[in-house]
Amino acid sequence: MENFEYNTQLEPLIQKEYGRNVQKLAGYLLTIDDKNKRTRLAHALIELMREIHPNMREGQDYTMKLWDDLYILTGFNLDVDSPYPPPEKTALGKKPQRVPYPTHEFRFKQYGYQVIQLVDKAIAITNREEQIRAIAYIGRLMKAFNQTWTEKNIEDEVVIQQIQEMSKGKLTIDLQTVKSEGLFEAEAVRRFDNRNDRNDRDKNRNNNNGNRNDKKNDKFGKKNNNKKRKK
């Protein structure tokens, strides 16, 4: 009757991602007395471990991880000339530090804490026009988030009221302006930018006209002065 090896009868796998054959090869390294040969075969085994996971990133950190895994496979008893020192035994099986769950107490949780942070940044804006742009951006986000979670459209006046509440009354915007210019709609940015472009063009045109008038006045002034000198 043939003898079969069952996994339940074999030594447990230390690093399951490499399989049992790699673990056997790592154990074989410990039986080699010649350190040079042991080192050479250890480097060859590292390359084999790299081939098993070709999608892993290349780089110093990944190569260090491979050597750390080989030391772990050999129970930290491997004595070879490796580019990295053996890892600390205490690090093996050490539980990662607990990451605290973020707990921010605020009323409108459907919008997320990021909206609260945007509101705080908008409060700090001193330029009124830029602040209106920020409020419009926040309003569009709130409407989009509300649509995602409730599948319902929220009215503009409700959004304004909630922004005022989140900012403790420091952010205000006229409802008629929001409705007439559609500031809480997706196309609001383009319209707002076009309006600013027109304003900038008007300012530049007025400045240019003013410069032309100044030049004309200078010319007339020089002519009059020249006439007075001739007389």
PyMOL commands that set and color helices and strands:
alter all, ss='L'
color gray80, all
select helices_A, chain A and resi 7-9+19-29+35-52+60-73+89-91+109-111+113-123+128-150+156-166+175-181+188-230
alter helices_A, ss='H'
color red, helices_A
deselect
rebuild
show_as cartoon
